[in-house]
């Protein structure tokens, strides 16, 4: 899947005529929905492991909240 996405991105950058854009869009469209599904499965595995270990989903949600706050704090240091 990642190889097809790499090809789609490369075609978009290197073949800047309508056929290149069309082929890039087709390749991207073939793979676009695979990554969210893979990530959902991976997150489900990790959250399931946390819930199995602790007996609750509360620690997983607390961890998600902490990481979101760290991301928000980190964004304050981005240059405009």
N, C-alpha and C positions, 0 to 999 in steps of 0.2 A: 504494500500500500504506500509506504513512504517513498519508494522509488518512483511510483507513478506521480505522486505529488511533486517530487523533485523535478521530474520531467515537465510537469505542467508549469511550475514556476519558472523553470529555465526557458521553456518555449515562449512564455509570456514576455520574458526579458529580452530574449535574443531574436525572435522571429516576430517583428513588429508590423506585420501585415495581417489583413483579415483572416487568411487561412491559419496562420500561426495562433492568433487569438482564439479562433474556433476550436482548433485541436487542443489548445491549452484548457479551454473551458470544458471540453468533453472529458479530458483526462482528470481534471479536478472534480468534475461531477461524478465520475465513477468512484471516487474515493472519499468524497467530502463527508459522507455520513458514517464512515467506518471509525474514524478517530473518536467522535463523541461516544460511540457504543463501546469502544475499547476502554476509554477512560471511565465510563459509567461502571463497567464490570470491575475494573481495577479498584475504583473507589468503594464499590460494594464489598469487595474482598477485604480491604483494609478496615472499613467500618465494621464489617462482620467480625473481624478478628478482635477489634477493640471491644465490641459488645460481648463477644464470647469470653474475653479475659476479665472484663469488669462487671458483666451481668447487666449492663445498661448502655444506651447510646449517649447518655449525658456527657461522658468524657470526650467522645468524638465531637459533639456539638460545641463543647467548651473549647476544645482545641481549634476547631474551625473559627470560632469567634476571636480567639487570641491571634491566630494567623491573619485574619482580616484586619484586626486593629493594627498589627505590625505593618501590614501592607499600607494602610491608611497613613500611619506615622511615617513610613518610608517615602510615601509620595510627597510629603512636605519638603523633602530635600531635593526633589527633581528640579532641574533648571528649566526656566520657561523659554 
